[in-house]
């Protein structure tokens, strides 16, 4: 396009939503994220796109394959002229500071306006599981009201459109009061908005993952909420796993060669993208009790298509006193199904809810397998320790879904 469309990503996380917009041809001006490891992930992805756009693919591969250090890799990328990663928490105290950094980023890359603001505040406060854990302290939880700060960015930057993403639980949280106030607050900044609950499985992602997507547009624009065409691949979840090397629990590997050729799904979705090796195919260790439970869960699913009920386990295998709630805490990723169950950030705490379907491997899924369930391309690097990588992946918007939303908005704009 002669006139590049620009965007800012708030609460950027691992920049998965941004990845979809970047692939659609939008130009990022800034990413705002408070987590340091996530900011490094964003920075590395910015560097990847710079290398791709400047015929430096081999240089990125040197870092991907572990031939050069991160400092060496970063040292040749002109981050000041590509994108600003703002490692600050979005808050009342930091708002003016962040705006000043965004203004500086606009000047640096000679951009006068922001076309789109994207991003969604942390969802834990609104999710059904998060509410229960947060019930006793919710009156002090400022995350609940992050949408008010989002509205301040709309007022200050005046984008044509915005995309606000979160969990469906936002609608029913506090009896619907918060959702009503959110819509009124955002609309008061001069926007018409609409929302739908969209499922990533309708965007070619092999995961049952529902999200509320709010789209707002300036009142003067003849716009309406877009209708997205459903994309269904002839694939099952095993297609995400079968070309990856077999691993045991507690494997911490350098990039490994793929074990087989790619599948049509991996090629068509862009997940596997021409590299010879796969990085971050690392697994967490498990104790003997968990491994025995995993074997029981995998065998039960693979032979009878039944889920293991924690309360039915022998007493010697129960490490939790609660045998009435969360009885499906050990859950196998259904390899023979069209969609995995929803991947969430809890995977960073343990892998019990995401057990690999291959009984011979008998482990929870690897970092790379989790990323594939979320539709991240294999050349996407998550910086930080394994726990942080799992958190970043679990909180992300599937890039395949983000890309189709971005393409539709680009066409309209």
C-alpha positions as CSV (number, residue, x, y, z in Angstrom):
1,X,0.0,0.0,0.0
2,X,1.2,3.5,-0.7
3,X,-0.3,4.6,2.6
4,X,0.8,2.2,5.4
5,X,-1.7,1.6,8.1
6,X,-0.3,2.0,11.6
7,X,-1.2,0.5,15.0
8,X,-0.2,0.4,18.6
9,X,-0.5,-2.8,20.7
10,X,-1.5,-2.2,24.3
11,X,-1.1,-5.0,26.9
12,X,0.9,-6.6,24.1
13,X,1.9,-9.8,25.9
14,X,3.9,-11.9,23.5
15,X,2.7,-9.8,20.5
16,X,0.5,-12.6,19.1
17,X,-2.3,-10.2,18.1
18,X,0.3,-7.9,16.7
19,X,1.8,-10.7,14.7
20,X,-1.5,-11.1,12.8
21,X,-1.6,-7.4,12.0
22,X,2.1,-7.3,11.0
23,X,1.5,-10.2,8.6
24,X,-1.4,-8.3,7.1
25,X,0.8,-5.4,6.2
26,X,0.2,-3.0,9.1
27,X,3.1,-1.1,10.6
28,X,3.6,-1.3,14.3
29,X,4.5,2.0,16.1
30,X,4.8,0.7,19.6
31,X,4.1,-2.3,21.9
32,X,3.3,-1.6,25.5
33,X,3.9,-4.5,27.9
34,X,5.0,-4.7,31.5
35,X,6.5,-8.2,31.6
36,X,10.2,-8.1,30.9
37,X,10.4,-11.6,29.2
38,X,7.4,-10.8,27.0
39,X,9.1,-7.6,25.9
40,X,12.2,-9.5,24.9
41,X,9.9,-11.9,22.9
42,X,8.4,-8.9,21.2
43,X,11.9,-7.4,20.5
44,X,13.1,-10.7,19.0
45,X,10.0,-10.9,16.7
46,X,10.6,-7.3,15.6
47,X,14.1,-8.3,14.7
48,X,12.8,-11.3,12.8
49,X,10.5,-9.1,10.7
50,X,13.4,-6.7,10.1
51,X,15.6,-9.6,8.9
52,X,12.8,-10.9,6.7
53,X,12.2,-7.5,5.1
54,X,15.9,-6.8,4.5
55,X,17.1,-10.2,3.1
56,X,18.8,-11.1,6.4
57,X,17.0,-14.4,6.9
58,X,20.3,-16.3,7.5
59,X,21.2,-13.9,10.3
60,X,18.0,-14.6,12.1
61,X,18.5,-18.3,11.6
62,X,21.9,-18.0,13.2
63,X,20.2,-16.8,16.4
64,X,17.3,-19.3,16.1
65,X,19.8,-22.2,15.8
66,X,21.8,-20.9,18.7
67,X,24.9,-20.0,16.8
68,X,25.1,-16.4,18.1
69,X,24.0,-14.8,21.3
70,X,21.0,-12.6,21.8
71,X,23.2,-9.5,22.5
72,X,25.1,-10.2,19.2
73,X,21.8,-10.6,17.3
74,X,20.2,-7.5,18.8
75,X,23.3,-5.3,18.2
76,X,22.8,-5.1,14.4
77,X,19.1,-4.4,14.5
78,X,18.1,-0.7,14.3
79,X,15.3,-1.0,16.9
80,X,15.0,2.8,17.2
81,X,13.9,2.9,13.5
82,X,11.7,-0.2,13.5
83,X,9.4,-0.2,16.6
84,X,9.3,0.9,20.2
85,X,8.9,-1.7,22.8
86,X,7.7,0.1,25.9
87,X,8.4,-2.0,29.0
88,X,6.1,-0.2,31.4
89,X,2.9,-1.2,33.3
90,X,-0.1,0.6,32.0
91,X,-1.4,2.6,35.0
92,X,-2.6,6.1,35.9
93,X,0.9,7.0,37.2
94,X,2.6,5.8,34.0
95,X,0.1,7.0,31.5
96,X,1.8,10.3,30.5
97,X,5.2,8.6,30.4
98,X,3.9,6.0,28.0
99,X,2.2,8.6,25.8
100,X,5.5,10.5,25.6
101,X,7.3,7.4,24.6
102,X,4.7,6.7,21.9
103,X,5.0,10.2,20.6
104,X,8.8,9.8,20.4
105,X,8.3,6.5,18.5
106,X,6.0,8.2,16.0
107,X,8.6,10.9,15.4
108,X,11.4,8.4,15.1
109,X,9.7,6.5,12.2
110,X,8.1,9.6,10.8
111,X,4.5,8.6,11.5
112,X,1.8,11.3,12.1
113,X,-1.2,9.2,13.1
114,X,-2.3,5.9,14.6
115,X,-4.9,4.1,12.6
116,X,-5.7,1.2,14.9
117,X,-5.2,0.4,18.6
118,X,-5.3,-3.3,19.4
119,X,-4.9,-5.3,22.6
120,X,-6.8,-6.6,25.6
121,X,-6.1,-6.2,29.3
122,X,-5.2,-9.3,31.4
123,X,-8.2,-11.6,31.4
124,X,-7.6,-13.4,34.7
125,X,-9.8,-11.0,36.6
126,X,-12.8,-11.7,34.3
127,X,-12.4,-15.5,33.7
128,X,-14.6,-17.9,35.6
129,X,-11.6,-19.6,37.2
130,X,-9.9,-16.3,37.9
131,X,-12.9,-14.9,39.7
132,X,-13.0,-17.7,42.2
133,X,-9.3,-17.3,43.0
134,X,-9.7,-13.5,43.2
135,X,-13.0,-13.3,45.1
136,X,-11.5,-12.1,48.4
137,X,-9.4,-9.3,46.9
138,X,-11.3,-8.1,43.8
139,X,-12.2,-4.8,45.3
140,X,-8.4,-4.0,45.2
141,X,-7.8,-5.5,41.8
142,X,-7.1,-2.6,39.4
143,X,-6.9,-5.0,36.4
144,X,-10.7,-5.0,36.5
145,X,-10.7,-1.3,35.4
146,X,-7.9,-1.4,32.8
147,X,-10.6,-0.6,30.2
148,X,-10.7,3.0,31.6
149,X,-7.1,3.4,30.7
150,X,-7.7,1.9,27.3
151,X,-10.3,4.7,26.8
152,X,-7.7,7.3,27.7
153,X,-5.4,6.0,24.9
154,X,-8.4,6.3,22.5
155,X,-8.9,9.9,23.6
156,X,-5.2,10.8,23.3
157,X,-4.4,9.0,20.0
158,X,-7.7,9.1,18.2
159,X,-7.4,5.9,16.1
160,X,-9.9,5.2,13.4
161,X,-10.5,1.7,14.8
162,X,-9.8,-0.3,17.9
163,X,-9.8,-4.0,18.6
164,X,-10.4,-5.0,22.3
165,X,-9.9,-8.7,23.1
166,X,-10.8,-10.7,26.2
167,X,-12.5,-13.8,27.6
168,X,-16.2,-14.3,27.3
169,X,-16.5,-14.2,31.1
170,X,-16.1,-10.5,30.8
171,X,-19.8,-10.3,29.7
172,X,-21.2,-11.9,32.9
173,X,-18.6,-10.6,35.4
174,X,-20.2,-8.7,38.3
175,X,-23.7,-9.4,36.8
176,X,-22.8,-7.6,33.6
177,X,-22.2,-4.2,35.2
178,X,-18.5,-4.0,34.2
179,X,-19.3,-5.0,30.6
180,X,-22.0,-2.3,30.4
181,X,-19.7,0.3,31.9
182,X,-16.8,-0.8,29.6
183,X,-18.9,-0.3,26.4
184,X,-20.2,3.1,27.6
185,X,-16.7,4.2,28.6
186,X,-15.2,3.3,25.2
187,X,-18.2,4.7,23.3
188,X,-17.9,8.0,25.1
189,X,-14.6,8.6,23.4
190,X,-16.4,9.0,20.0
191,X,-16.8,5.4,18.9
192,X,-19.5,3.1,17.8
193,X,-18.7,-0.4,18.8
194,X,-20.0,-3.9,18.5
195,X,-18.9,-7.3,19.7
196,X,-19.1,-11.0,19.0
197,X,-17.8,-14.1,20.8
198,X,-15.6,-15.7,18.2
199,X,-14.0,-19.2,18.3
200,X,-10.4,-19.6,17.1
201,X,-11.5,-23.0,15.7
202,X,-13.4,-21.1,13.0
203,X,-10.2,-19.4,11.9
204,X,-8.2,-22.6,11.1
205,X,-6.8,-23.0,14.6
206,X,-6.9,-26.6,16.0
207,X,-8.2,-25.4,19.3
208,X,-11.6,-24.7,20.9
209,X,-10.9,-21.2,22.1
210,X,-13.7,-18.7,22.5
211,X,-12.9,-15.0,22.9
212,X,-14.9,-11.8,22.9
213,X,-13.7,-9.4,20.2
214,X,-14.9,-5.8,20.5
215,X,-14.4,-3.7,17.5
216,X,-15.0,0.1,17.7
217,X,-14.9,2.7,14.9
218,X,-15.2,6.5,14.7
219,X,-18.8,7.6,14.5
220,X,-18.2,9.3,11.1
221,X,-17.1,6.1,9.4
222,X,-19.6,4.0,7.4
223,X,-18.6,0.8,9.1
224,X,-20.2,-2.3,10.7
225,X,-18.8,-5.4,12.5
226,X,-17.3,-7.6,9.8
227,X,-18.5,-11.1,9.0
228,X,-15.7,-13.6,9.0
229,X,-15.7,-16.6,6.7
230,X,-15.1,-19.9,8.6
231,X,-12.0,-21.8,7.8
232,X,-11.9,-25.5,8.5
233,X,-8.9,-27.6,7.6
234,X,-9.0,-31.4,7.1
235,X,-6.8,-32.0,10.1
236,X,-6.7,-33.3,13.6
237,X,-4.5,-32.3,16.6
238,X,-2.0,-35.1,15.9
239,X,-1.1,-33.1,12.8
240,X,0.5,-30.6,15.2
241,X,2.6,-33.2,16.9
242,X,3.5,-36.0,14.5
243,X,6.5,-34.4,12.8
244,X,8.2,-33.5,16.1
245,X,11.0,-35.5,17.7
246,X,9.9,-38.0,20.4
247,X,10.8,-36.6,23.9
248,X,10.8,-37.8,27.5
249,X,9.9,-35.7,30.5
250,X,12.5,-33.1,31.5
251,X,14.0,-32.6,28.1
252,X,15.9,-29.3,27.5
253,X,17.1,-29.4,24.0
254,X,18.9,-27.3,21.5
255,X,17.1,-27.0,18.1
256,X,16.3,-30.5,16.8
257,X,15.8,-31.8,13.3
258,X,12.1,-32.5,12.5
259,X,11.4,-36.3,12.6
260,X,9.3,-36.4,9.5
261,X,8.1,-34.3,6.5
262,X,5.6,-31.6,7.0
263,X,1.8,-32.1,6.8
264,X,-0.6,-30.2,4.6
265,X,-2.1,-28.5,7.6
266,X,1.3,-27.2,8.9
267,X,2.2,-25.9,5.4
268,X,-1.2,-24.3,4.7
269,X,-1.4,-22.7,8.1
270,X,2.2,-21.4,7.9
271,X,3.1,-23.0,11.2
272,X,6.0,-24.9,9.7
273,X,8.0,-22.5,7.5
274,X,11.0,-24.0,5.8
275,X,13.4,-24.3,8.7
276,X,15.4,-27.6,9.1
277,X,15.2,-27.7,12.9
278,X,12.6,-27.0,15.6
279,X,13.5,-24.8,18.7
280,X,12.0,-24.8,22.2
281,X,10.8,-28.4,21.9
282,X,11.4,-28.7,25.7
283,X,9.4,-30.5,28.4
284,X,9.1,-30.2,32.1
285,X,10.1,-33.0,34.5
286,X,7.4,-35.1,36.3
287,X,7.5,-37.2,39.4
288,X,6.6,-40.9,39.6
289,X,3.0,-40.4,40.8
290,X,2.2,-37.9,38.1
291,X,3.6,-40.2,35.4
292,X,1.5,-43.1,36.7
293,X,-1.6,-40.9,36.6
294,X,-0.6,-39.7,33.1
295,X,-0.5,-43.3,31.8
296,X,-3.9,-44.0,33.2
297,X,-5.3,-40.8,31.7
298,X,-3.8,-41.5,28.2
299,X,-4.9,-45.1,28.2
300,X,-8.4,-44.2,29.2
301,X,-8.7,-41.6,26.5
302,X,-7.0,-43.6,23.7
303,X,-8.9,-46.8,24.3
304,X,-12.3,-45.6,25.6
305,X,-12.5,-41.9,24.7
306,X,-13.1,-41.2,28.4
307,X,-11.6,-38.5,30.6
308,X,-9.9,-39.5,33.9
309,X,-11.9,-38.5,37.0
310,X,-9.5,-37.5,39.8
311,X,-11.9,-38.8,42.5
312,X,-11.7,-42.3,41.0
313,X,-7.9,-42.6,41.4
314,X,-6.5,-44.9,44.1
315,X,-5.8,-43.0,47.4
316,X,-2.1,-43.5,47.0
317,X,-2.1,-41.4,43.8
318,X,-4.2,-38.5,45.2
319,X,-2.1,-35.6,46.3
320,X,-5.0,-33.2,46.6
321,X,-7.6,-33.4,49.3
322,X,-10.3,-31.9,47.1
323,X,-11.9,-34.8,45.2
324,X,-15.1,-33.0,44.4
325,X,-14.0,-30.0,42.5
326,X,-11.8,-29.8,39.4
327,X,-12.0,-33.6,39.0
328,X,-10.6,-33.3,35.4
329,X,-7.4,-31.7,36.5
330,X,-5.5,-34.4,34.6
331,X,-6.5,-34.1,30.9
332,X,-5.1,-35.5,27.7
333,X,-4.8,-33.4,24.6
334,X,-7.2,-35.2,22.2
335,X,-4.8,-36.0,19.3
336,X,-7.5,-37.7,17.2
337,X,-9.9,-34.7,17.6
338,X,-10.3,-31.7,15.3
339,X,-9.6,-29.4,18.2
340,X,-7.7,-29.3,21.4
341,X,-9.4,-28.0,24.5
342,X,-8.5,-24.4,25.4
343,X,-4.9,-23.6,26.3
344,X,-4.6,-21.2,29.2
345,X,-1.7,-19.7,31.2
346,X,-2.2,-22.3,34.0
347,X,0.0,-24.5,31.9
348,X,2.9,-22.6,33.4
349,X,2.2,-24.0,36.8
350,X,1.9,-27.7,35.8
351,X,1.3,-29.7,32.7
352,X,-1.5,-31.9,34.2
353,X,-4.2,-30.4,32.1
354,X,-2.2,-30.8,28.8
355,X,-0.9,-34.3,28.6
356,X,0.6,-35.6,25.4
357,X,-1.6,-38.2,23.8
358,X,1.3,-40.6,23.0
359,X,1.5,-43.1,25.9
360,X,5.1,-44.0,24.9
361,X,6.1,-40.4,25.6
362,X,4.0,-40.1,28.7
363,X,4.6,-36.4,29.5
364,X,2.9,-33.0,29.3
365,X,3.2,-31.1,26.1
366,X,6.4,-29.2,25.2
367,X,6.7,-25.4,24.8
368,X,6.7,-25.8,21.0
369,X,3.6,-28.1,21.0
370,X,1.7,-25.5,23.1
371,X,2.8,-22.8,20.7
372,X,1.5,-24.9,17.8
373,X,-1.9,-25.4,19.4
374,X,-2.0,-21.6,19.5
375,X,-1.0,-21.5,15.8
376,X,2.3,-19.7,16.4
377,X,4.8,-20.3,13.5
378,X,7.7,-22.5,14.3
379,X,10.2,-19.7,13.9
380,X,8.6,-17.7,16.6
381,X,11.0,-17.5,19.6
382,X,9.7,-17.1,23.2
383,X,12.3,-15.5,25.4
384,X,12.8,-16.3,29.1
385,X,12.6,-19.5,31.1
386,X,10.2,-22.3,30.2
387,X,7.6,-21.2,32.8
388,X,7.5,-17.7,31.3
389,X,7.2,-19.1,27.7
390,X,4.2,-21.2,28.8
391,X,2.6,-18.1,30.4
392,X,3.2,-16.0,27.3
393,X,1.7,-18.7,25.0
394,X,-1.3,-19.4,27.3
395,X,-2.3,-15.8,27.4
396,X,-2.0,-15.2,23.6
397,X,-4.4,-14.6,20.8
398,X,-3.8,-17.3,18.1
399,X,-1.9,-15.5,15.3
400,X,-4.0,-17.3,12.6
401,X,-7.1,-15.8,14.1
402,X,-5.5,-12.4,14.6
403,X,-4.3,-12.3,11.0
404,X,-7.8,-12.8,9.5
405,X,-9.2,-10.1,11.7
406,X,-6.4,-7.8,10.6
407,X,-6.9,-8.6,6.9
408,X,-10.6,-7.8,7.1
409,X,-10.0,-4.5,8.9
410,X,-7.3,-3.6,6.4
411,X,-9.6,-4.3,3.5
412,X,-12.3,-2.0,5.0
413,X,-9.8,0.8,5.9
